[in-house]
Structures are given as structure tokens and as C-alpha cells.
Amino acid sequence: MAASPASQISQLSTGLPRQSFLFGDRPQCLNLRRSSSSSNCLSSSKSGSARAVDSVRDPSSNLVVCFGEMLIDFVPTVGEVSLADAPAFKKAPGGAPANVAVGISRLDGNSAFIGKVGEDEFGFMLVDILKENKVESKGMRFDPGARTALAFVTLRKDGEREFMFYRNPSADMLLKPEELDADLIKQASIFHYGSISLIAEPCRSAHLAAMKIAREAGAVLSYDPNLRLPLWSSAEAARTGIKSIWNEADIIKISEEEITFLTEGGDPYSDEAAQALMHPNLKLLLVTEGEGGCRYYTKEFLGRVDGIKVDAVDTTGAGDAFVAGALTQLVKEPSLYKDEPRLREALLFANACGAIATTERGAIPALPSKSAVFQLLGKSSAKVLQP
């Protein structure tokens, strides 16, 4: 699900030209809004404090607020090629926390997203994507001076994922603490975030301020580091940054590769290595193993739930789909981590979400509906066996 540090091979830190570019054929699923004077957006100030966006859902009960980056993924139109060899690219909305927000809504959950995009065609498109998927978007901000982030990602023939990022800086890095919608954060039952928003100021300060608001309001804090090593200045900076907020989280999801990275060489399949990442206040640690399924660790028990086999095409958003599936269950049953049989059922559901997300190119386009998940579970031979 998450890529190994070794596979994250390149970053192109360059500003984006003002003119638009065409990368292969225009995808049919995306709706671009051209006018920056749209009736759904308020004009931004020169400071970038920017326009709030219409609500699309009543954020009442069981709200999961996701915080962080939303960007455009460019994925090759054919599989198993390097970025350099790709004949064309398809654009797809992405960004791990945004993927989770949309994933929760697709599963009939209640979600909101807080972040910042450029006041450009891609930024307008991304907000439209949130609205179309019934994600509360009033916490979104637009920056008139920075572009929406782009990421090129491919799964090469050798099985390694390759990334190239355009953010120098991108708008998501420029979210300020004073631009946060504190009232929206206070309504969260679960506040979910990653680590990319910790890399640079002022977004790091905004991230820490949002966590503080959520914690003081009684929200459960959910953390998926989503390691993207090329975005950090060094491996050590990434490790330090990711761990700087580690002990604040109630729920943490990591990949097996991230276990090795964070423990500096620990066996990713070892319970001991995973448990070394537990902290006293952590309620649930989830470790994803791609098509192999997932492992879970609490203070009382640990175990493993098998994955569900599908014909995978693109694994880009699989981990985010898994998180969305898990959080839709946990927000409805906050004490689920104390009930192992029920937790195992919830994680099988999350595994199915992750599996379906690999069957289409791009992250958000591939996120499943609840009916699709139950359909797959009905066909699957995977069983939730008692440990």
C-alpha cells in the first residue's frame, strides 16, 4: 500500500508555469470549473486567507475531519512503465487525507476536509470533486500566489513505485493557523491526518494547531504517516518529523515498509518491531500488508486479518481506502478496539475497501461504495476467523 523509502526515487522541485499543459487524453470523469468568480466561492484576500466554500452536508454526528494535502495525481495510461517511458498520463484527484475523506463519504459516512489548494483550474476542480462526493468542504482555502500540487506516480515492471512531485512551494504547504475552520474541527468525532503537512511552515504550525483544537474538543486522533521520502530533506528529517507527533495519536495506521523505516531496520513482519511503535495512549495500531491483509495491535490483543485477492491495476490509493473503511467502522463504534471479534469484522471490511481501490487507475476514482464492498465480501472466500 505505502511505498518503501527505496522506491520513492525522485523529486522535481520546480515551480509550475502559468500556462496549462495537456498530458495525454483528457479524462472523462473530471469536471473543471474555469471561473474564479464562481458563485460557490468567495473572493480571496491578497494574504491567501482565501475563500471559504459552501457546505454540502450537515456535519452533525460521527463526523470524520481529514486534514492535509489535496493534489492532482498523474498516472500513466498503461501499466508497468517508468515515468520516463509512459506514453501519456491520466489526471486524477488525490492526496492521502483527501482520499480518506472521499472514501468515507463513498461508504455513506460523514466526512469533511481541511486544506489549501491553488487559485487555479486544478484547485477549483478539486473542490468540485469534494462537493460531488458530498464531503464538507467549507474548511478549504485557496492561495492566489501558489499552484495546486502535482504528483506523478507509477508502478514499474519491477514492482517498485516511482514518484515525482511538483511543489516549490505548492498551496497545501502554505495553509496558516489563522485560516483554520476551528468550528468545523470541533465537530469532529475523529480527526485524521498524515505527516506531509509537517514538512514545511506555515502548514506545520497549522497542523499542530488543528490537532490541539481537535484534542481539546474530545476528538479521537487518527494518524497515517504516509511516508513520501522525496518530500523530506533527508531520511532522518522524515523519521524525526513523523515521530514528533507520534505520541498524540489514538489510532495509527502504518505499512510494513514504514515499520522498517521508523524502527531503523526492524523486521516488518515481526510483532516485536510493530509493538515497539506502540505508545502508552495508543488505542489501536494497524499495519497494512498490501494484498496480504493487515495486522492489528492493542493493549489487550493482537492478530491478523487476511486480504482479499483481486486483479490489481494500480495500488496508489489502496492504503487510503483501507483507512476510510476502518474509520467508518470506528466512528460508529468508538470502543471497537476493545472487542476483538467485531474489530476483525471491521478490518475485513477495510481490507475489501483497499482491494477494490487497486482495480482502477488513480486514487479517488477507484474508491469504492459500500455496496461494492459488500458485493466483494459476498463473493470472497475470506473469513473472519476467531484468533
C-alpha positions as CSV (number, residue, x, y, z in Angstrom):
1,M,0.0,0.0,0.0
2,A,2.5,2.6,1.1
3,A,5.7,2.7,-0.9
4,S,9.1,1.7,0.5
5,P,11.6,4.5,1.0
6,A,13.9,2.9,-1.5
7,S,11.2,3.1,-4.2
8,Q,10.5,6.7,-3.7
9,I,13.2,7.7,-6.1
10,S,12.8,11.2,-7.3
11,Q,11.5,14.7,-6.6
12,L,11.5,17.5,-9.1
13,S,11.3,20.7,-7.1
14,T,10.3,23.2,-9.7
15,G,7.7,25.9,-9.9
16,L,4.8,25.5,-12.3
17,P,4.4,27.7,-15.4
18,R,1.3,29.7,-15.6
19,Q,0.1,28.2,-18.8
20,S,-1.8,24.9,-18.9
21,F,-0.4,21.6,-20.1
22,L,-2.0,18.6,-21.8
23,F,-0.9,15.2,-20.6
24,G,-2.4,12.6,-22.9
25,D,-6.1,12.4,-23.4
26,R,-8.5,14.4,-21.2
27,P,-10.1,12.0,-18.7
28,Q,-13.9,11.9,-18.9
29,C,-14.7,11.8,-15.2
30,L,-13.5,15.2,-14.1
31,N,-15.4,18.4,-14.2
32,L,-13.3,21.6,-14.5
33,R,-14.7,24.9,-13.2
34,R,-13.0,27.8,-15.1
35,S,-14.2,30.9,-13.4
36,S,-12.6,32.1,-10.2
37,S,-15.7,34.1,-9.6
38,S,-17.9,31.1,-9.1
39,S,-21.0,31.6,-7.0
40,N,-19.8,28.9,-4.8
41,C,-16.6,30.6,-3.8
42,L,-15.9,33.9,-2.0
43,S,-13.0,36.0,-3.4
44,S,-9.8,35.5,-1.6
45,S,-7.6,38.2,0.0
46,K,-4.1,39.0,-1.1
47,S,-2.8,37.3,2.1
48,G,-4.1,34.0,0.8
49,S,-6.6,33.7,3.6
50,A,-9.0,32.9,0.8
51,R,-12.5,32.0,0.3
52,A,-14.5,29.5,2.2
53,V,-16.5,27.0,0.2
54,D,-20.2,26.0,0.5
55,S,-21.2,23.2,2.9
56,V,-22.6,20.2,1.2
57,R,-23.6,18.1,4.3
58,D,-24.8,18.8,7.8
59,P,-21.7,17.9,9.9
60,S,-23.7,16.5,12.8
61,S,-22.8,13.1,14.3
62,N,-20.0,10.7,13.5
63,L,-18.0,13.3,11.6
64,V,-14.5,12.5,10.4
65,V,-12.5,15.6,9.6
66,C,-9.4,15.0,7.5
67,F,-6.6,17.5,7.3
68,G,-3.7,17.8,4.9
69,E,-2.9,17.8,1.2
70,M,-5.1,17.5,-1.8
71,L,-3.4,17.4,-5.2
72,I,-3.5,16.1,-8.7
73,D,-2.0,12.6,-9.3
74,F,-0.9,11.9,-12.9
75,V,-0.8,8.2,-13.6
76,P,0.4,6.5,-16.8
77,T,-2.3,5.3,-19.2
78,V,-0.5,2.0,-19.4
79,G,0.9,-0.2,-16.6
80,E,4.4,-1.3,-15.6
81,V,6.3,1.5,-17.1
82,S,8.7,4.1,-15.7
83,L,7.6,7.8,-15.7
84,A,10.1,8.5,-18.4
85,D,8.6,5.7,-20.6
86,A,4.9,6.5,-20.1
87,P,3.3,7.4,-23.4
88,A,0.6,9.6,-21.7
89,F,-0.8,10.4,-18.3
90,K,-4.3,10.5,-16.9
91,K,-5.0,13.1,-14.2
92,A,-6.8,12.0,-11.1
93,P,-7.6,13.8,-7.8
94,G,-5.5,12.6,-4.9
95,G,-3.7,13.4,-1.7
96,A,-3.9,10.9,1.1
97,P,-6.1,12.8,3.7
98,A,-8.4,13.9,0.9
99,N,-8.6,10.3,-0.4
100,V,-9.7,9.2,3.1
101,A,-12.4,12.0,3.3
102,V,-13.9,11.0,-0.1
103,G,-13.5,7.3,0.8
104,I,-15.6,7.7,3.9
105,S,-18.3,9.6,2.1
106,R,-18.4,7.0,-0.6
107,L,-19.0,4.4,2.2
108,D,-22.0,6.6,3.3
109,G,-20.0,8.1,6.1
110,N,-19.9,11.7,7.2
111,S,-16.6,13.5,6.4
112,A,-15.0,16.9,5.9
113,F,-11.7,18.0,4.5
114,I,-9.5,20.9,5.6
115,G,-6.6,22.0,3.4
116,K,-5.4,24.5,0.8
117,V,-5.2,24.5,-3.0
118,G,-4.1,27.0,-5.6
119,E,-6.5,29.5,-7.0
120,D,-6.2,27.8,-10.4
121,E,-8.0,25.3,-12.6
122,F,-6.8,22.3,-10.7
123,G,-7.7,23.8,-7.3
124,F,-11.3,24.6,-8.5
125,M,-11.6,21.1,-9.8
126,L,-10.5,19.5,-6.6
127,V,-13.1,21.4,-4.6
128,D,-15.7,20.4,-7.1
129,I,-14.6,16.8,-6.6
130,L,-15.2,17.2,-2.8
131,K,-18.6,18.6,-3.4
132,E,-19.6,16.0,-5.9
133,N,-18.7,13.3,-3.3
134,K,-20.6,15.1,-0.5
135,V,-17.5,15.9,1.5
136,E,-17.9,19.0,3.7
137,S,-15.5,21.5,2.1
138,K,-16.0,24.8,3.9
139,G,-12.6,24.3,5.5
140,M,-10.9,24.6,2.1
141,R,-8.8,27.6,1.3
142,F,-7.4,29.0,-1.9
143,D,-4.0,30.6,-2.4
144,P,-3.7,33.2,-5.2
145,G,0.1,33.0,-5.3
146,A,0.9,29.3,-5.3
147,R,-0.2,26.4,-7.5
148,T,-2.0,23.3,-6.6
149,A,0.4,20.4,-6.1
150,L,1.0,17.8,-8.7
151,A,2.4,14.3,-8.3
152,F,3.4,11.8,-11.0
153,V,3.3,8.2,-9.8
154,T,3.7,4.8,-11.5
155,L,4.2,1.2,-10.6
156,R,7.1,-0.1,-12.7
157,K,7.5,-3.5,-14.1
158,D,10.0,-4.4,-11.3
159,G,7.2,-3.8,-8.8
160,E,8.7,-0.6,-7.4
161,R,6.6,2.6,-7.2
162,E,8.2,5.8,-8.6
163,F,7.1,9.3,-7.6
164,M,7.9,12.8,-8.9
165,F,6.4,15.8,-7.1
166,Y,5.8,19.4,-8.2
167,R,5.6,21.7,-5.1
168,N,8.0,24.6,-4.7
169,P,6.0,25.5,-2.7
170,S,2.6,24.3,-3.5
171,A,-0.5,25.8,-2.0
172,D,-1.1,23.0,0.5
173,M,2.3,23.9,2.2
174,L,1.1,27.5,2.8
175,L,-2.0,26.9,5.0
176,K,-1.8,29.2,8.0
177,P,-3.1,28.5,11.6
178,E,-5.4,31.6,11.3
179,E,-7.0,30.1,8.2
180,L,-8.3,27.0,10.1
181,D,-12.0,26.5,10.5
182,A,-11.9,25.8,14.2
183,D,-15.7,25.3,14.5
184,L,-15.5,22.6,11.9
185,I,-12.6,20.8,13.7
186,K,-14.5,21.0,17.0
187,Q,-17.4,19.0,15.5
188,A,-15.1,16.0,14.6
189,S,-15.6,12.7,16.3
190,I,-12.3,11.6,14.6
191,F,-9.6,14.0,13.3
192,H,-7.4,12.3,10.7
193,Y,-4.1,13.5,9.3
194,G,-0.8,12.4,7.7
195,S,2.8,13.7,8.0
196,I,3.3,15.5,4.7
197,S,1.7,18.6,6.3
198,L,4.5,18.6,8.9
199,I,7.3,19.2,6.4
200,A,7.2,23.0,6.0
201,E,5.9,26.1,7.6
202,P,3.4,27.6,7.9
203,C,1.5,24.3,7.3
204,R,3.3,22.6,10.1
205,S,2.0,25.1,12.6
206,A,-1.5,24.9,11.2
207,H,-1.3,21.1,11.5
208,L,-0.3,21.3,15.2
209,A,-2.9,23.9,15.9
210,A,-5.6,21.8,14.3
211,M,-4.6,18.8,16.4
212,K,-4.8,20.8,19.6
213,I,-8.2,22.1,18.7
214,A,-9.4,18.6,18.0
215,R,-7.9,17.0,21.1
216,E,-9.4,19.7,23.4
217,A,-12.8,19.2,21.8
218,G,-12.6,15.5,22.6
219,A,-11.9,14.0,19.1
220,V,-10.1,10.8,18.6
221,L,-6.8,11.5,16.7
222,S,-6.1,9.2,13.7
223,Y,-2.6,9.2,12.1
224,D,-1.4,7.7,8.8
225,P,2.2,8.9,8.3
226,N,2.1,8.0,4.6
227,L,5.8,8.3,4.1
228,R,6.9,10.1,1.0
229,L,10.7,10.3,1.4
230,P,11.5,12.5,-1.6
231,L,9.5,15.3,0.0
232,W,11.7,15.5,3.1
233,S,15.2,17.0,3.2
234,S,16.6,13.6,4.5
235,A,15.6,10.3,5.8
236,E,16.5,11.4,9.3
237,A,14.3,14.6,8.9
238,A,11.4,12.4,7.8
239,R,11.8,10.0,10.8
240,T,12.1,12.8,13.3
241,G,9.1,14.7,11.8
242,I,6.9,11.7,11.7
243,K,7.7,10.7,15.3
244,S,7.3,14.3,16.5
245,I,3.5,13.8,16.9
246,W,3.5,10.1,17.3
247,N,2.5,10.0,20.9
248,E,-0.5,12.2,20.3
249,A,-2.4,9.7,18.2
250,D,-5.2,7.4,19.4
251,I,-5.1,5.3,16.2
252,I,-2.1,4.8,13.9
253,K,-2.0,3.1,10.6
254,I,1.3,2.2,9.0
255,S,2.6,-0.1,6.3
256,E,5.1,-2.9,6.7
257,E,7.7,-0.8,4.9
258,E,7.2,2.1,7.4
259,I,7.9,-0.3,10.3
260,T,11.3,-0.9,8.9
261,F,11.9,2.8,8.3
262,L,10.7,4.0,11.7
263,T,12.5,1.3,13.6
264,E,15.6,1.8,11.6
265,G,15.8,-1.8,10.2
266,G,13.2,-3.7,12.2
267,D,11.6,-6.8,10.7
268,P,8.4,-5.6,9.1
269,Y,6.7,-8.9,9.8
270,S,7.7,-9.0,13.4
271,D,5.2,-8.4,16.1
272,E,8.1,-7.2,18.3
273,A,9.0,-4.5,15.8
274,A,5.4,-3.3,15.4
275,Q,4.9,-3.3,19.2
276,A,8.0,-1.2,19.6
277,L,6.0,1.6,17.9
278,M,3.2,1.4,20.5
279,H,2.9,4.3,23.0
280,P,1.0,4.4,26.3
281,N,-2.0,6.3,25.0
282,L,-2.3,4.4,21.7
283,K,-5.6,2.5,21.4
284,L,-5.1,0.8,18.1
285,L,-2.1,0.2,15.8
286,L,-2.9,-1.1,12.3
287,V,-0.2,-2.5,9.9
288,T,-1.2,-3.0,6.3
289,E,0.4,-5.7,4.2
290,G,-0.9,-5.0,0.7
291,E,-2.7,-8.0,-0.7
292,G,-1.7,-9.9,2.4
293,G,-4.2,-8.1,4.6
294,C,-3.5,-6.3,7.8
295,R,-2.3,-6.8,11.4
296,Y,-3.7,-5.1,14.5
297,Y,-2.3,-4.4,17.9
298,T,-4.0,-3.1,21.1
299,K,-3.0,-3.2,24.7
300,E,-5.1,-6.4,25.2
301,F,-4.6,-8.4,22.0
302,L,-3.1,-8.7,18.6
303,G,-3.8,-10.5,15.4
304,R,-4.1,-10.6,11.6
305,V,-6.9,-10.4,9.1
306,D,-6.3,-11.9,5.6
307,G,-6.5,-9.7,2.5
308,I,-8.9,-10.3,-0.4
309,K,-7.5,-11.3,-3.8
310,V,-8.4,-9.1,-6.8
311,D,-6.8,-8.3,-10.2
312,A,-4.8,-5.2,-9.2
313,V,-4.2,-2.4,-11.7
314,D,-2.9,0.5,-9.6
315,T,-2.2,0.4,-5.8
316,T,-1.9,4.2,-5.4
317,G,-4.9,4.8,-3.1
318,A,-5.3,1.3,-1.6
319,G,-4.0,2.3,1.9
320,D,-6.3,5.4,2.0
321,A,-9.3,3.2,1.0
322,F,-8.3,0.9,3.9
323,V,-8.2,3.8,6.3
324,A,-11.6,5.1,5.1
325,G,-13.1,1.6,5.6
326,A,-11.6,1.3,9.1
327,L,-12.6,4.8,10.2
328,T,-16.2,4.4,9.0
329,Q,-16.5,1.5,11.4
330,L,-14.6,3.1,14.3
331,V,-16.5,6.3,14.2
332,K,-19.8,4.4,14.7
333,E,-18.3,2.2,17.4
334,P,-15.6,4.1,19.3
335,S,-14.9,1.2,21.6
336,L,-14.5,-1.2,18.7
337,Y,-10.8,-1.6,19.5
338,K,-11.8,-3.4,22.8
339,D,-13.9,-6.0,21.0
340,E,-11.6,-8.3,19.0
341,P,-14.3,-10.2,17.1
342,R,-16.0,-7.0,16.0
343,L,-12.7,-5.4,15.2
344,R,-11.8,-8.3,13.0
345,E,-15.0,-7.9,11.1
346,A,-14.4,-4.2,10.7
347,L,-10.9,-4.8,9.4
348,L,-12.1,-7.4,6.8
349,F,-14.4,-4.6,5.6
350,A,-11.4,-2.3,5.4
351,N,-9.3,-4.9,3.6
352,A,-12.1,-5.2,1.0
353,C,-12.1,-1.4,0.5
354,G,-8.3,-1.5,-0.1
355,A,-8.6,-4.4,-2.5
356,I,-11.3,-2.7,-4.7
357,A,-9.2,0.5,-4.8
358,T,-6.5,-1.3,-6.7
359,T,-8.7,-2.3,-9.6
360,E,-8.8,1.1,-11.3
361,R,-6.1,3.8,-12.0
362,G,-5.9,6.8,-9.7
363,A,-6.8,7.1,-6.1
364,I,-10.2,8.9,-5.7
365,P,-11.7,7.5,-8.9
366,A,-11.1,4.0,-7.5
367,L,-12.5,4.4,-4.0
368,P,-15.4,2.0,-3.5
369,S,-19.1,2.4,-2.5
370,K,-20.5,0.4,0.4
371,S,-22.5,-1.7,-1.9
372,A,-19.4,-2.6,-3.9
373,V,-17.6,-3.6,-0.7
374,F,-20.4,-5.9,0.4
375,Q,-20.6,-7.4,-3.1
376,L,-16.9,-8.3,-3.0
377,L,-17.2,-9.7,0.5
378,G,-20.1,-11.8,-0.6
379,K,-18.0,-13.3,-3.4
380,S,-14.8,-13.7,-1.3
381,S,-13.7,-16.8,0.4
382,A,-12.0,-14.7,3.1
383,K,-13.5,-15.4,6.5
384,V,-13.2,-13.6,9.8
385,L,-11.9,-16.4,11.9
386,Q,-11.6,-16.1,15.7
387,P,-7.9,-15.8,16.7
